[in-house]
Amino acid sequence: ASAQDWSGGTRIAASLRAFNKDWSRRVLGQNPIVLLVTDGLERDVDATLEQEIDRLHRSCRRLVWLNPLLRFEGFAPRARGVKALLPHVDEFRPVHDLSSLEALVTALSAPPGVTPGDRREPRRTHP
């Protein structure tokens, strides 16, 4: 049997909406750092994705997007989902091997470089 939606993209907006509705108040109460792990290749890009990622960003101290596609030197934010997510994250980091995880640990251990109201372009940290 084959998967009906194989290579169909992910449902990031629906997942974020479910998290924001069912879990955010329970687990985001202490102004946390949130790690979002996705390639950003959203199946259905509409206003919901931007609304839900903005809602998540406002619920945390720092939103760090970990994207496995950043391992590719030629990666560019062309996909609509990637473009929709980028303005709402504080950092945009690769996550594909042990060195990228080590760099993440170092970054998370450092004093915060982004304040809650800071809406600057996300720092792309790529080796």
Secondary structure, DSSP 8 states (H G I E B T S, - for coil): ---TTTTS-B-HHHHHHHHHHHTHHHH-TT--EEEEE----BSS-SHHHHHHHHHHHHTSSEEEEEEGGGGSTT----SHHHHHHGGG-SEEEE-SSHHHHHHHHHHHHS---S-TT--S--EE---
